[in-house]
Amino acid sequence: MKVCRVDPLVDSRWDAFVDRHPSGSVFHTTAWMKALRLTYRYEPVVYALENQTQLVGGIPFCVVRSRITGRRLVSLPFSDYCQPLISNEAELEELMAAAEQDARRERFKYVEIRPLVLQATTLAKSNSVVVHSLDISRSEADLLKSFHGDCIRRKISRIEHEELRYEEGRSAELLGMFYRLLLPTRRRHRIPPQPIDWFQNVIDCLGEGVTIRVALKDDRPIASVLNLSFKNTLVNKYNCSDPTFKTVPATILLHWKAIQAAKALGISEFNLGRSDYDNPGLIAFKDHWGAARIPVNYYRCPAPHPQSESNSRLAGAAKRLLVSVPDPLFVAFGRLMYRHVG
C-alpha cells in the first residue's frame, strides 16, 4: 500500500470507499466537502492508502487558508466528528505523517483531526466534546419506555393537545422559517449565525440526505431542526426555537417525528449531535432521550497554545456585544467569522 493525495471532488473512488466502510459518515462524503468548498472556499483533500488502484483507508481534510487565523489542515470544519477510516494504529500514523510533512513544508499552523473513536495517539488534545447516539432499531414502544418519563415521554403524550402543525422538506420556504428561528437562537447563545448560503449549499449538495422539520403554532414557526441522513444514521445537526413558546414541547415533537421517519426507512441510529461540556442543559436534554454519551476528543499537531487570559476576556466581550447588534450586522459578522475559523 502507498499513501497518496486524493481530490474527493473529482475522484469517485473516495465516495465508493466511504459507502462501503462501516465508519463512513455523512461528514466524510464528497457532498459535505463540496458544500464547505462552495460556502467557505476550503480546499478538500484526502490522505489515502491505495492498494493498486483501490482506496483502502483515508482521512479527509480541508485546507483552511486565512490571513487572520492562519493556514491549517482540519478534518473536517463544521463537522461534529470525522473518524479516520483506517484499520489500525499503524495506518493512522502513516497517514498523519504524510499530512504533517505537507503541513510543515507549506508552513501550516497545525493539522487537526476529530475522531469519533481513537484508541491511542501521540497527538495533543485540542478540544473535548460529547456526542449522543440513540439506538432506534427497537420498537416504538420500547423506545418510549427508555425515554425520561417527565421530560420526554409525558411531553410526547401532550403533543396532540398543543394543536401544533408539522412540516418537513427542503423548500426555500422551510429554509426561511428555519433561518428566522436560528438568528434569535444563536443570539441567545452568543454565537454568530452561519450564513444562509451554507444551509442552502448543504441542501443543494446533499439533496435527499437533508430534511428541515418545522413545528408551527397558529401558523407561526416556533421550532425547527435540520437533519442529515446517510446510510444507517440520522444526524440531528442544527436546532433552533422561539423562546416565547419554551413551555410547548415543539422540539420534542420534531425529534420524535424524525425518529419515526428514520425507523420507517430502516435507519437504526439517531445521532443527536455534539454538545460542549460547558452546556450541561443540552447534555441533560439528550440524556433524557436515553441516548448513549460518546466522549470525543479533537487532536492537533503541533500542540495548541494555552489561551491567554487577555484573549479569553476579549472573546467574552465580543460575545456580550453580539447580544445587542442588529440582525444585518449579526449575520454579516457570522459570514466573515466562519470563513476564518473552520
KOLSEPA-556886 format. One record per residue (C-alpha): x, y negated, z; residue in one letter; residue number from 1. Coordinates in nm, 4 decimals. Layout:
BEGIN
+----------+----------+----------+---------+-----+
!       xx !       yy !       zz ! residuo ! num !
+----------+----------+----------+---------+-----+
!        X !        Y !        Z !       a ! NUM !
...
+----------+----------+----------+---------+-----+
REM end
This chain:
BEGIN
+----------+----------+----------+---------+-----+
!       xx !       yy !       zz ! residuo ! num !
+----------+----------+----------+---------+-----+
!   0.0000 !   0.0000 !   0.0000 !       m !   1 !
!   0.1114 !  -0.3550 !  -0.0648 !       k !   2 !
!  -0.0027 !  -0.6934 !   0.0663 !       v !   3 !
!  -0.1488 !  -0.9293 !  -0.1924 !       c !   4 !
!  -0.3313 !  -1.2614 !  -0.2005 !       r !   5 !
!  -0.6799 !  -1.2421 !  -0.3496 !       v !   6 !
!  -0.9119 !  -1.5222 !  -0.4592 !       d !   7 !
!  -1.2502 !  -1.3849 !  -0.3444 !       p !   8 !
!  -1.4403 !  -1.6301 !  -0.5635 !       l !   9 !
!  -1.3094 !  -1.4623 !  -0.8799 !       v !  10 !
!  -1.2011 !  -1.1116 !  -0.7726 !       d !  11 !
!  -1.5099 !  -0.8885 !  -0.7482 !       s !  12 !
!  -1.3118 !  -0.6239 !  -0.5579 !       r !  13 !
!  -1.3482 !  -0.8233 !  -0.2360 !       w !  14 !
!  -1.7287 !  -0.8167 !  -0.2173 !       d !  15 !
!  -1.7264 !  -0.4486 !  -0.3153 !       a !  16 !
!  -1.4848 !  -0.3783 !  -0.0277 !       f !  17 !
!  -1.6928 !  -0.5817 !   0.2207 !       v !  18 !
!  -2.0061 !  -0.3900 !   0.1151 !       d !  19 !
!  -1.8502 !  -0.0526 !   0.1884 !       r !  20 !
!  -1.6564 !  -0.1460 !   0.5041 !       h !  21 !
!  -1.8534 !  -0.0718 !   0.8251 !       p !  22 !
!  -1.7435 !  -0.4027 !   0.9837 !       s !  23 !
!  -1.8224 !  -0.6140 !   0.6778 !       g !  24 !
!  -2.0489 !  -0.9054 !   0.7789 !       s !  25 !
!  -2.2199 !  -1.1990 !   0.6132 !       v !  26 !
!  -1.9215 !  -1.4129 !   0.7177 !       f !  27 !
!  -1.6880 !  -1.2001 !   0.5033 !       h !  28 !
!  -1.8886 !  -1.2447 !   0.1850 !       t !  29 !
!  -1.7908 !  -1.4447 !  -0.1192 !       t !  30 !
!  -2.1282 !  -1.6211 !  -0.0932 !       a !  31 !
!  -2.0449 !  -1.7582 !   0.2546 !       w !  32 !
!  -1.6987 !  -1.8711 !   0.1447 !       m !  33 !
!  -1.8442 !  -2.0310 !  -0.1697 !       k !  34 !
!  -2.0780 !  -2.2404 !   0.0483 !       a !  35 !
!  -1.7760 !  -2.3511 !   0.2545 !       l !  36 !
!  -1.5927 !  -2.4421 !  -0.0656 !       r !  37 !
!  -1.8842 !  -2.6390 !  -0.2131 !       l !  38 !
!  -1.9537 !  -2.8346 !   0.1058 !       t !  39 !
!  -1.6102 !  -2.8965 !   0.2562 !       y !  40 !
!  -1.3645 !  -2.8207 !  -0.0275 !       r !  41 !
!  -1.1956 !  -2.5481 !   0.1783 !       y !  42 !
!  -0.9943 !  -2.3020 !  -0.0328 !       e !  43 !
!  -1.0821 !  -1.9345 !   0.0288 !       p !  44 !
!  -0.8021 !  -1.6789 !   0.0176 !       v !  45 !
!  -0.7883 !  -1.3163 !   0.1289 !       v !  46 !
!  -0.4718 !  -1.1482 !   0.2505 !       y !  47 !
!  -0.5469 !  -0.7958 !   0.1377 !       a !  48 !
!  -0.3982 !  -0.4471 !   0.1388 !       l !  49 !
!  -0.4031 !  -0.2967 !  -0.2080 !       e !  50 !
!  -0.3737 !   0.0725 !  -0.2887 !       n !  51 !
!  -0.3059 !   0.0880 !  -0.6619 !       q !  52 !
!  -0.5971 !  -0.1282 !  -0.7863 !       t !  53 !
!  -0.8350 !  -0.0847 !  -0.4920 !       q !  54 !
!  -0.8558 !  -0.3049 !  -0.1815 !       l !  55 !
!  -0.8357 !  -0.1024 !   0.1400 !       v !  56 !
!  -0.8013 !  -0.3796 !   0.4004 !       g !  57 !
!  -0.8062 !  -0.7535 !   0.4332 !       g !  58 !
!  -0.8524 !  -1.0754 !   0.6306 !       i !  59 !
!  -1.0347 !  -1.3674 !   0.4644 !       p !  60 !
!  -0.9140 !  -1.7208 !   0.5373 !       f !  61 !
!  -0.9936 !  -2.0717 !   0.4306 !       c !  62 !
!  -0.7175 !  -2.3242 !   0.3736 !       v !  63 !
!  -0.8248 !  -2.6420 !   0.5530 !       v !  64 !
!  -0.6369 !  -2.9475 !   0.4302 !       r !  65 !
!  -0.6885 !  -3.2659 !   0.6277 !       s !  66 !
!  -0.4834 !  -3.5816 !   0.6673 !       r !  67 !
!  -0.6496 !  -3.6304 !   1.0046 !       i !  68 !
!  -0.6274 !  -3.2849 !   1.1666 !       t !  69 !
!  -0.3557 !  -3.1254 !   0.9535 !       g !  70 !
!  -0.3415 !  -2.8215 !   0.7290 !       r !  71 !
!  -0.4103 !  -2.4706 !   0.8546 !       r !  72 !
!  -0.5384 !  -2.1213 !   0.7733 !       l !  73 !
!  -0.8651 !  -2.0336 !   0.9518 !       v !  74 !
!  -1.0596 !  -1.7068 !   0.9421 !       s !  75 !
!  -1.3229 !  -1.8464 !   0.8981 !       l !  76 !
!  -1.4524 !  -2.2011 !   0.9548 !       p !  77 !
!  -1.8067 !  -2.2293 !   1.0977 !       f !  78 !
!  -1.8267 !  -1.8517 !   1.1364 !       s !  79 !
!  -1.9241 !  -1.7132 !   1.4765 !       d !  80 !
!  -1.6718 !  -1.4345 !   1.4260 !       y !  81 !
!  -1.4789 !  -1.2724 !   1.1397 !       c !  82 !
!  -1.3443 !  -0.9276 !   1.2144 !       q !  83 !
!  -1.0227 !  -0.8339 !   1.0300 !       p !  84 !
!  -1.1231 !  -0.5469 !   0.8015 !       l !  85 !
!  -0.8408 !  -0.3121 !   0.8940 !       i !  86 !
!  -0.7868 !   0.0465 !   1.0084 !       s !  87 !
!  -0.5186 !  -0.0034 !   1.2720 !       n !  88 !
!  -0.2933 !  -0.2497 !   1.4523 !       e !  89 !
!  -0.0091 !  -0.1995 !   1.2047 !       a !  90 !
!  -0.2274 !  -0.3274 !   0.9205 !       e !  91 !
!  -0.3189 !  -0.6347 !   1.1238 !       l !  92 !
!   0.0479 !  -0.7095 !   1.1906 !       e !  93 !
!   0.1343 !  -0.6676 !   0.8236 !       e !  94 !
!  -0.1416 !  -0.8987 !   0.7013 !       l !  95 !
!  -0.0800 !  -1.1599 !   0.9698 !       m !  96 !
!   0.2935 !  -1.1591 !   0.8958 !       a !  97 !
!   0.2184 !  -1.2432 !   0.5315 !       a !  98 !
!  -0.0239 !  -1.5203 !   0.6300 !       a !  99 !
!   0.2185 !  -1.6670 !   0.8843 !       e ! 100 !
!   0.5040 !  -1.6585 !   0.6338 !       q ! 101 !
!   0.2992 !  -1.8598 !   0.3849 !       d ! 102 !
!   0.1856 !  -2.0954 !   0.6600 !       a ! 103 !
!   0.5461 !  -2.1687 !   0.7620 !       r ! 104 !
!   0.6515 !  -2.2219 !   0.4015 !       r ! 105 !
!   0.3638 !  -2.4640 !   0.3382 !       e ! 106 !
!   0.4084 !  -2.6277 !   0.6812 !       r ! 107 !
!   0.0616 !  -2.5483 !   0.8097 !       f ! 108 !
!  -0.0086 !  -2.6250 !   1.1758 !       k ! 109 !
!  -0.1323 !  -2.2757 !   1.2573 !       y ! 110 !
!  -0.3057 !  -1.9566 !   1.1490 !       v ! 111 !
!  -0.6253 !  -1.8657 !   1.3375 !       e ! 112 !
!  -0.8378 !  -1.5501 !   1.3385 !       i ! 113 !
!  -1.1773 !  -1.4992 !   1.5058 !       r ! 114 !
!  -1.2175 !  -1.1230 !   1.5520 !       p ! 115 !
!  -1.5317 !  -0.9704 !   1.6948 !       l ! 116 !
!  -1.3194 !  -0.6895 !   1.8388 !       v ! 117 !
!  -0.9416 !  -0.6778 !   1.8728 !       l ! 118 !
!  -0.7746 !  -0.4144 !   2.0866 !       q ! 119 !
!  -0.4231 !  -0.5588 !   2.1049 !       a ! 120 !
!  -0.2347 !  -0.8560 !   1.9655 !       t ! 121 !
!   0.0688 !  -1.0702 !   2.0391 !       t ! 122 !
!  -0.1177 !  -1.3803 !   1.9181 !       l ! 123 !
!  -0.2063 !  -1.6562 !   2.1642 !       a ! 124 !
!  -0.5685 !  -1.7074 !   2.2629 !       k ! 125 !
!  -0.7128 !  -2.0398 !   2.1388 !       s ! 126 !
!  -1.0769 !  -2.0108 !   2.2464 !       n ! 127 !
!  -1.3232 !  -1.7714 !   2.4081 !       s ! 128 !
!  -1.6952 !  -1.7417 !   2.3325 !       v ! 129 !
!  -1.9636 !  -1.4790 !   2.3768 !       v ! 130 !
!  -2.1816 !  -1.3166 !   2.1091 !       v ! 131 !
!  -2.5063 !  -1.1340 !   2.1878 !       h ! 132 !
!  -2.6184 !  -0.8266 !   1.9948 !       s ! 133 !
!  -2.9590 !  -0.6597 !   2.0269 !       l ! 134 !
!  -3.0329 !  -0.3059 !   1.9054 !       d ! 135 !
!  -3.3704 !  -0.3333 !   1.7288 !       i ! 136 !
!  -3.3784 !   0.0208 !   1.5918 !       s ! 137 !
!  -3.6101 !   0.1159 !   1.8792 !       r ! 138 !
!  -3.9894 !   0.0922 !   1.8610 !       s ! 139 !
!  -4.1554 !  -0.2432 !   1.9283 !       e ! 140 !
!  -4.2974 !  -0.1013 !   2.2500 !       a ! 141 !
!  -3.9527 !  -0.0003 !   2.3750 !       d ! 142 !
!  -3.8104 !  -0.3379 !   2.2735 !       l ! 143 !
!  -4.0810 !  -0.5232 !   2.4614 !       l ! 144 !
!  -4.0082 !  -0.3174 !   2.7730 !       k ! 145 !
!  -3.6412 !  -0.4202 !   2.7531 !       s ! 146 !
!  -3.7219 !  -0.7932 !   2.7449 !       f ! 147 !
!  -3.7296 !  -1.0005 !   3.0635 !       h ! 148 !
!  -4.0846 !  -0.9852 !   3.1985 !       g ! 149 !
!  -4.1437 !  -1.3508 !   3.2847 !       d ! 150 !
!  -3.9013 !  -1.5254 !   3.0479 !       c ! 151 !
!  -3.9746 !  -1.3328 !   2.7262 !       i ! 152 !
!  -4.2436 !  -1.0646 !   2.7433 !       r ! 153 !
!  -4.5079 !  -1.2772 !   2.9141 !       r ! 154 !
!  -4.4432 !  -1.5645 !   2.6715 !       k ! 155 !
!  -4.4803 !  -1.3349 !   2.3708 !       i ! 156 !
!  -4.8227 !  -1.2351 !   2.5037 !       s ! 157 !
!  -4.9109 !  -1.6069 !   2.5352 !       r ! 158 !
!  -4.8235 !  -1.6934 !   2.1757 !       i ! 159 !
!  -5.1637 !  -1.6170 !   2.0251 !       e ! 160 !
!  -5.3265 !  -1.8609 !   2.2694 !       h ! 161 !
!  -5.0962 !  -2.1501 !   2.1706 !       e ! 162 !
!  -5.2538 !  -2.1913 !   1.8236 !       e ! 163 !
!  -4.9149 !  -2.2132 !   1.6545 !       l ! 164 !
!  -4.8718 !  -2.1877 !   1.2798 !       r ! 165 !
!  -4.5770 !  -1.9924 !   1.1452 !       y ! 166 !
!  -4.3999 !  -2.0425 !   0.8119 !       e ! 167 !
!  -4.0907 !  -1.8863 !   0.6609 !       e ! 168 !
!  -3.8906 !  -1.9135 !   0.3396 !       g ! 169 !
!  -3.6169 !  -2.1188 !   0.1758 !       r ! 170 !
!  -3.8079 !  -2.4099 !   0.0219 !       s ! 171 !
!  -3.6964 !  -2.7720 !   0.0256 !       a ! 172 !
!  -3.9976 !  -2.8476 !   0.2470 !       e ! 173 !
!  -3.8931 !  -2.5930 !   0.5096 !       l ! 174 !
!  -3.5323 !  -2.7117 !   0.4956 !       l ! 175 !
!  -3.6553 !  -3.0668 !   0.5547 !       g ! 176 !
!  -3.8554 !  -2.9547 !   0.8597 !       m ! 177 !
!  -3.5546 !  -2.7666 !   0.9925 !       f ! 178 !
!  -3.3165 !  -3.0596 !   0.9449 !       y ! 179 !
!  -3.5507 !  -3.3139 !   1.1043 !       r ! 180 !
!  -3.5594 !  -3.0942 !   1.4146 !       l ! 181 !
!  -3.1831 !  -3.0358 !   1.4012 !       l ! 182 !
!  -3.0969 !  -3.4063 !   1.4418 !       l ! 183 !
!  -3.2557 !  -3.4574 !   1.7889 !       p ! 184 !
!  -3.1338 !  -3.1142 !   1.8990 !       t ! 185 !
!  -2.7729 !  -3.1972 !   1.8116 !       r ! 186 !
!  -2.8138 !  -3.5397 !   1.9735 !       r ! 187 !
!  -2.9243 !  -3.3727 !   2.2988 !       r ! 188 !
!  -2.6164 !  -3.1529 !   2.2841 !       h ! 189 !
!  -2.3938 !  -3.4500 !   2.1907 !       r ! 190 !
!  -2.2744 !  -3.2721 !   1.8778 !       i ! 191 !
!  -2.2956 !  -3.4319 !   1.5313 !       p ! 192 !
!  -2.5131 !  -3.2511 !   1.2767 !       p ! 193 !
!  -2.3633 !  -3.0796 !   0.9765 !       q ! 194 !
!  -2.4731 !  -3.2445 !   0.6508 !       p ! 195 !
!  -2.7924 !  -3.1171 !   0.4917 !       i ! 196 !
!  -2.5791 !  -3.0247 !   0.1877 !       d ! 197 !
!  -2.4216 !  -2.7483 !   0.3973 !       w ! 198 !
!  -2.7553 !  -2.5811 !   0.4630 !       f ! 199 !
!  -2.8675 !  -2.6247 !   0.1017 !       q ! 200 !
!  -2.5418 !  -2.4695 !  -0.0204 !       n ! 201 !
!  -2.5854 !  -2.1771 !   0.2196 !       v ! 202 !
!  -2.9340 !  -2.1220 !   0.0785 !       i ! 203 !
!  -2.8159 !  -2.1536 !  -0.2815 !       d ! 204 !
!  -2.5211 !  -1.9182 !  -0.2313 !       c ! 205 !
!  -2.6757 !  -1.6517 !  -0.0075 !       l ! 206 !
!  -3.0221 !  -1.6579 !  -0.1654 !       g ! 207 !
!  -3.2492 !  -1.3955 !  -0.0124 !       e ! 208 !
!  -2.9958 !  -1.3495 !   0.2670 !       g ! 209 !
!  -3.1243 !  -1.6753 !   0.4227 !       v ! 210 !
!  -3.4590 !  -1.7316 !   0.5928 !       t ! 211 !
!  -3.5778 !  -2.0527 !   0.7560 !       i ! 212 !
!  -3.8518 !  -1.9956 !   1.0133 !       r ! 213 !
!  -4.0648 !  -2.2818 !   1.1447 !       v ! 214 !
!  -4.3284 !  -2.2992 !   1.4194 !       a ! 215 !
!  -4.5863 !  -2.5789 !   1.3898 !       l ! 216 !
!  -4.8325 !  -2.7172 !   1.6421 !       k ! 217 !
!  -5.1203 !  -2.9165 !   1.4914 !       d ! 218 !
!  -4.9220 !  -2.9340 !   1.1657 !       d ! 219 !
!  -4.6201 !  -3.0780 !   1.3487 !       r ! 220 !
!  -4.2958 !  -2.8759 !   1.3272 !       p ! 221 !
!  -4.1800 !  -2.8075 !   1.6829 !       i ! 222 !
!  -3.9123 !  -2.5381 !   1.6445 !       a ! 223 !
!  -3.7067 !  -2.3835 !   1.3677 !       s ! 224 !
!  -3.4333 !  -2.1251 !   1.3170 !       v ! 225 !
!  -3.2100 !  -2.0357 !   1.0242 !       l ! 226 !
!  -3.1330 !  -1.6637 !   0.9989 !       n ! 227 !
!  -2.8772 !  -1.4831 !   0.7842 !       l ! 228 !
!  -2.9155 !  -1.1183 !   0.6839 !       s ! 229 !
!  -2.6538 !  -0.8825 !   0.5451 !       f ! 230 !
!  -2.6550 !  -0.5051 !   0.5319 !       k ! 231 !
!  -2.7753 !  -0.3808 !   0.8711 !       n ! 232 !
!  -2.7610 !  -0.7085 !   1.0641 !       t ! 233 !
!  -2.9778 !  -1.0165 !   1.1051 !       l ! 234 !
!  -2.7847 !  -1.3158 !   1.2435 !       v ! 235 !
!  -2.9519 !  -1.5999 !   1.4306 !       n ! 236 !
!  -2.7215 !  -1.8797 !   1.3095 !       k ! 237 !
!  -2.8947 !  -2.2134 !   1.3835 !       y ! 238 !
!  -3.1745 !  -2.3140 !   1.6240 !       n ! 239 !
!  -3.3489 !  -2.6464 !   1.6814 !       c ! 240 !
!  -3.6623 !  -2.7673 !   1.8560 !       s ! 241 !
!  -3.8674 !  -3.0660 !   1.9685 !       d ! 242 !
!  -3.8189 !  -3.1139 !   2.3474 !       p ! 243 !
!  -4.1680 !  -3.2673 !   2.3711 !       t ! 244 !
!  -4.3001 !  -2.9124 !   2.3373 !       f ! 245 !
!  -4.0463 !  -2.7370 !   2.5599 !       k ! 246 !
!  -4.3224 !  -2.5549 !   2.7517 !       t ! 247 !
!  -4.4551 !  -2.3996 !   2.4297 !       v ! 248 !
!  -4.2784 !  -2.0675 !   2.3509 !       p ! 249 !
!  -4.2161 !  -2.1629 !   1.9882 !       a ! 250 !
!  -3.8555 !  -2.0424 !   1.9685 !       t ! 251 !
!  -3.9598 !  -1.7123 !   2.1255 !       i ! 252 !
!  -4.2252 !  -1.6796 !   1.8550 !       l ! 253 !
!  -3.9602 !  -1.7345 !   1.5854 !       l ! 254 !
!  -3.7209 !  -1.4779 !   1.7327 !       h ! 255 !
!  -3.9986 !  -1.2216 !   1.7677 !       w ! 256 !
!  -4.1135 !  -1.2808 !   1.4084 !       k ! 257 !
!  -3.7510 !  -1.2442 !   1.2927 !       a ! 258 !
!  -3.7143 !  -0.9149 !   1.4819 !       i ! 259 !
!  -4.0387 !  -0.7771 !   1.3374 !       q ! 260 !
!  -3.9408 !  -0.8756 !   0.9828 !       a ! 261 !
!  -3.5933 !  -0.7261 !   1.0235 !       a ! 262 !
!  -3.7354 !  -0.3973 !   1.1547 !       k ! 263 !
!  -3.9676 !  -0.3775 !   0.8547 !       a ! 264 !
!  -3.6595 !  -0.3968 !   0.6294 !       l ! 265 !
!  -3.4796 !  -0.1226 !   0.8221 !       g ! 266 !
!  -3.2312 !  -0.3619 !   0.9866 !       i ! 267 !
!  -3.1083 !  -0.2263 !   1.3201 !       s ! 268 !
!  -2.9121 !  -0.5159 !   1.4766 !       e ! 269 !
!  -3.0257 !  -0.8650 !   1.5712 !       f ! 270 !
!  -2.7191 !  -1.0773 !   1.6401 !       n ! 271 !
!  -2.8281 !  -1.3783 !   1.8443 !       l ! 272 !
!  -2.5124 !  -1.5717 !   1.7573 !       g ! 273 !
!  -2.2275 !  -1.7206 !   1.9555 !       r ! 274 !
!  -2.2511 !  -1.9171 !   2.2791 !       s ! 275 !
!  -1.9853 !  -2.1227 !   2.4524 !       d ! 276 !
!  -1.9163 !  -2.0274 !   2.8122 !       y ! 277 !
!  -1.9940 !  -2.3829 !   2.9243 !       d ! 278 !
!  -2.3572 !  -2.3317 !   2.8138 !       n ! 279 !
!  -2.4876 !  -2.0871 !   3.0780 !       p ! 280 !
!  -2.8513 !  -2.1715 !   2.9981 !       g ! 281 !
!  -2.8162 !  -2.0485 !   2.6401 !       l ! 282 !
!  -2.6320 !  -1.7361 !   2.7536 !       i ! 283 !
!  -2.9079 !  -1.6593 !   3.0058 !       a ! 284 !
!  -3.1763 !  -1.7052 !   2.7377 !       f ! 285 !
!  -3.0054 !  -1.4461 !   2.5184 !       k ! 286 !
!  -2.9523 !  -1.2143 !   2.8157 !       d ! 287 !
!  -3.3288 !  -1.2200 !   2.8732 !       h ! 288 !
!  -3.3818 !  -1.0520 !   2.5354 !       w ! 289 !
!  -3.1875 !  -0.7528 !   2.6637 !       g ! 290 !
!  -2.9020 !  -0.8227 !   2.4236 !       a ! 291 !
!  -2.5535 !  -0.6953 !   2.4987 !       a ! 292 !
!  -2.2809 !  -0.9511 !   2.5585 !       r ! 293 !
!  -1.9709 !  -0.9204 !   2.3394 !       i ! 294 !
!  -1.6767 !  -1.1382 !   2.4547 !       p ! 295 !
!  -1.4993 !  -1.2849 !   2.1519 !       v ! 296 !
!  -1.1514 !  -1.4376 !   2.1618 !       n ! 297 !
!  -1.0040 !  -1.6561 !   1.8890 !       y ! 298 !
!  -0.6273 !  -1.6322 !   1.8352 !       y ! 299 !
!  -0.3655 !  -1.8646 !   1.6877 !       r ! 300 !
!  -0.0066 !  -1.8580 !   1.5787 !       c ! 301 !
!   0.1749 !  -2.0606 !   1.6976 !       p ! 302 !
!   0.0074 !  -2.1008 !   2.0352 !       a ! 303 !
!  -0.2188 !  -2.4077 !   2.0742 !       p ! 304 !
!  -0.1003 !  -2.7020 !   2.2815 !       h ! 305 !
!  -0.2947 !  -2.7689 !   2.6022 !       p ! 306 !
!  -0.5421 !  -3.0534 !   2.5575 !       q ! 307 !
!  -0.4201 !  -3.3649 !   2.7366 !       s ! 308 !
!  -0.6370 !  -3.5413 !   2.9938 !       e ! 309 !
!  -0.6487 !  -3.8541 !   2.7754 !       s ! 310 !
!  -0.7735 !  -3.6513 !   2.4789 !       n ! 311 !
!  -1.0429 !  -3.4958 !   2.6986 !       s ! 312 !
!  -1.1564 !  -3.8394 !   2.8147 !       r ! 313 !
!  -1.1634 !  -3.9646 !   2.4562 !       l ! 314 !
!  -1.3727 !  -3.6670 !   2.3457 !       a ! 315 !
!  -1.6127 !  -3.7251 !   2.6348 !       g ! 316 !
!  -1.6531 !  -4.0927 !   2.5438 !       a ! 317 !
!  -1.7211 !  -4.0016 !   2.1799 !       a ! 318 !
!  -1.9923 !  -3.7562 !   2.2863 !       k ! 319 !
!  -2.1605 !  -4.0195 !   2.5037 !       r ! 320 !
!  -2.1568 !  -4.2636 !   2.2134 !       l ! 321 !
!  -2.3308 !  -4.0119 !   1.9870 !       l ! 322 !
!  -2.6414 !  -4.0236 !   2.2053 !       v ! 323 !
!  -2.7237 !  -4.3804 !   2.1068 !       s ! 324 !
!  -2.6136 !  -4.4293 !   1.7441 !       v ! 325 !
!  -2.8901 !  -4.4485 !   1.4792 !       p ! 326 !
!  -2.9642 !  -4.1387 !   1.2727 !       d ! 327 !
!  -2.7909 !  -4.2557 !   0.9496 !       p ! 328 !
!  -2.4667 !  -4.3182 !   1.1395 !       l ! 329 !
!  -2.5101 !  -3.9942 !   1.3359 !       f ! 330 !
!  -2.5415 !  -3.7968 !   1.0107 !       v ! 331 !
!  -2.2541 !  -3.9859 !   0.8445 !       a ! 332 !
!  -2.0249 !  -3.9118 !   1.1383 !       f ! 333 !
!  -2.1060 !  -3.5416 !   1.1127 !       g ! 334 !
!  -2.0405 !  -3.5402 !   0.7385 !       r ! 335 !
!  -1.6952 !  -3.6926 !   0.7971 !       l ! 336 !
!  -1.6065 !  -3.4850 !   1.1033 !       m ! 337 !
!  -1.6891 !  -3.1367 !   0.9773 !       y ! 338 !
!  -1.4732 !  -3.1802 !   0.6690 !       r ! 339 !
!  -1.1732 !  -3.2069 !   0.9034 !       h ! 340 !
!  -1.2478 !  -2.9784 !   1.1989 !       v ! 341 !
!  -1.3008 !  -2.6398 !   1.0308 !       g ! 342 !
+----------+----------+----------+---------+-----+
REM end
